Amino acid sequence: MARGVKVAVVGGACVVLVGGAGWGLYNIAHALTGDGETGSGSGGHRAVETGPPSGAEVTDTARQFFTAWEKGDAAQAATYTNYPEAAQELLTAYSGDAHIGQVHITPGAATGTTVPFTVKATVSYDGKSLPLDYDGELTVVRGKTSYRPLVDWQPSVVHPELERGDTLATGESAAPEIEAVDRNGAVLTKDKYPSLGPVLDELRQRYGDATGGRPGVELVIRHADTADGEGPADTTLLTLAKGRPGKLRTTLSASAQAAAEAAVRRYPESSVVAVKPSTGEILAVANHRDDGFNAAFLGELAPGSTMKIVSAATLIDNNLTTANGPAPCPPSAVWQSQTFQNLKGLQPDEHATLSDSFARSCNTAFVKFADEVKVDSLTQEAQERFGLGQDNWKVGVPSFDGRVPASGGPDTAANLIGQGQVQLSPLNMASVTATAMTGAFRQPVIVPLSLDDREPARARGLSPSTVQQLRAMMNRTARSGTAAGVMAGLGGDIGAKTGSAEVDGQAKSNSWFTGYRGDVAAAAMAQDAGHGIDAAGPIVASVLRSAG
């Protein structure tokens, strides 16, 4: 795209801004907010209302909007919003494609400009009808150009689970229901394991037909397609007629899943994944997020010092040092005019080995090696040995495969400590730990590859010598290094690595932690939660304690 050209998507319309950004934005607002409708004034000068809508305006606007909505008059209801085209489209689908009628809306007492309400309606399709009840809220704002009080249009006005680009539809389900079971045959449901909701929806979309089930009739949210043309699976809101579910065996462990669900509930915006290193099978995936996003598989965030597992392997495999070789830890390090510091309180050690600096999570020790590694050394190690960053994982549901670019400049150093341009998910980091443990990259899976003859991603893995050194360093970190407090009390063969990643605009860093015990490797991330031992560490320790 040419420099100076910006594309904005507003209310479903694509608008190109060339220079004069202020003018372009003014005209977008005038054209698309619905505030500039004709007939709103006499053409002469007259006083107009400004500022937030009054209580009377809020009540009256909401009443008129609700009345039109109840009547099924989408066009009229849309005129009371600031995005009439988008509002009319979704409200038309509400009574049309979704077959929702007999709508009765009861407003609650307004709080400022926000009006809560309840909806009682009926969904009818092919001779079958069921009641639909839910709560919602809307906000009334002052029109930017018409100065009218208008409903601030969001898809969530129609239903709280709707997001931009979503719509509603009722009919035969796109895929039969599934009865997902764990590795031992225990049934896995959204009610018992809330984090599995998006995962079970995706499994149903992909494998429902293959299980031999029969589709039912459902009211669903149809989500907008992503950039690759594959939108998330439909979200079922109401089942009018049950189909026959087909059984789908997963690699998950009900006990590990229960432990993961309980662990993330203690920390907002957190995610965890556990895998079986000897096979690559995913044992648990859990998220505690307000937005319902499966960040455990799809998150794209800097992993902080947990990345030092890959960085240490890079240094060893490129013959730059060994676990017992030199890796001095100065108080600060400068690379291409950028100064890097260690965590507050970490004492410098000019005679440190790589094992010393790894266990204490010394940033400057790794940054100093930026002089010796090639721009693409870390990238090649991540791709060729750990299977990251090639966009070819076939887990069974959508996943992010990691991003470790060969970026030069200050990012060559920053990437080595898991900052810069490196982005991973907890699933990626659990896989990294599994590879470090066993020496073999086994692409994670949540359903058997044989189910649909998927070809897994491959990588050559690590040499026995590198594995021995990584395990020794991770074991030391768990026993006496930065992870010792969190891993205390866990017996057997254990290892860990702490991490924290600074993010612009956040008061605290993102907390990262990865570890293993026996044949279980787990990794967790908690946004805006501090150091690795503050949130992610206790999550991983809980999972390892229950699943190990």
Phi, psi and omega in degrees: 000139183295146178298140178090356179255128179239143177246129177240137174253113184233118178058030177091355180256141178263122185236131179260129178251122178244109182058190173039051188303323181297316179296316181299317181293324178299317183287330174297313180300317182295322185279326193247347183280345181083006182277342190254034183294148179290156177084009182274354180207174184269356181094343179260181178279132175208158180291141178236151177285139175229171181081182182298150177299148177286169178301319180295320180295319179299311182297316184291318180296316179298318180299314181295320179296313181298320181298315179294320178298314180300324181284351184077018180267082184298320182297316180291316180301322182296332182292345178266013180241166179268001171225074189298325182293313179295321180296315181296322181298314183286321179293328175294318178295328181302311181271339183267275183301326183273347177057044179258122180223188182049049185278129175229122185245129179244110179284148173261185180289131181291143171245101187066241180257008181256133182241115173281156178202161174242146178242130171236121185216181179229133174259124183232132180204126174051047176081001180247137181223144175215149176287150177231115180236136176197164178255150177211181174205156176222163178235139178257132181235167176272128178301137186289331180241330179271340181064012176282152169286128185223148173292125178288104191287126169220145176305331181293348174297322183282319176205135187297342181267358180278139176238173183304131179091348180281159172216176181243146177206148175236137179166190177297134184298149182295333178214151178298155173297156175238152167252096181283135178234156181277186186297340180251009177094001178287136183286136180249119181237158177296325181296318182279326182232082187304326181297338183279357182310300180298326180292315180294325176298317180293319178297320178297315181298320185277324191237002180304315181295328184282347183271353179084015179281175179241131182298150173253191176247127189218152164268124185228159166267123174265118185274154180294147176293148174276182184299331180273006177084003180244101180283165176299160179298152176303147174254120182281127176259328185204134177255114180277325179216121182289140171270200176247113182290146173259147183279133179231116179276131178248175177271354186295156174246122182302321181291319177293322179296317178298319179294320180294317179299315181294323183292316183286338180298340182279348186224118179299151176054043182242157181213149178213148175224140173237137179231163176260105187302327183290343182230339187085001182290136178279126182264330182200149173213127182215145178225145172234091186220144178291331185272357179073007183287137178276071182294337179301323180258328191247357180297145179229088186222152175299130186271001180060212189290351173298336178294344181295345172298311179291320181295317178298319177298322178298315180296319180292313185288340176261013175059034179269334174190181176226174180305322180260008178271175186290138172204071185304148183242084179284167181294332177207164179215140181246130175225117180048055174074359177257130181263130179249141181240163172266170175299146182303133177096349179283120181282136178293156179210100183289349181251017184291147170270172176299321178297319177301309185290328177292312183294328180267356181057054179278114180293315188295330178299319180284321179300323181299335180280356177298336176291334188254331178284155173278163181304325184256010182299312181294321179298313181296320179298315181297318184282309190280333184252325183252359175071021183266154164073023179244006175055045183222016176287140178235077187287328187120340172220165181301140178211158173263134187262006180094158179218114179229078186284157176275073184264132181272195180066207180301336182291339175301318178282316183298323179299326182295337178249022173074024175244216178060235184257003181286134176222131179221168173247165173304325177299315178301315184290325174298321178293319176303314180295320178297319178294318178298325180290315190256338185086349181248133172276117176241108185304129180299144177222150177247344168226153183303143176300328183292343183300321180223022177055040176291144175262115185285159171294151182228152175208157187280346177079197188244155177286156177305323180295316179295318179300314180301319181288319179296316180296320179297318181290321179290324177295318178298319179299321180286329185272321186218002181261209186295340182262002188299317181298319182288322185271359181303137178092349177271119181270181177081198181278108184234159175199159182199166171210131177270163176197151170215140184234122179285139181229130180302135176087356179256141179292324180239163175283166172281136181270127178233149177199140174220147181198170177220156174207120183060230180258040175226130173239137182222149177219143181222157177218138175227121184286141175054042187239359176101212183286167182301325182281351185281325185220302183298322180300307177300327177296309181298316180300321179297318180293316180296324180295323183273328187257345185285000000 
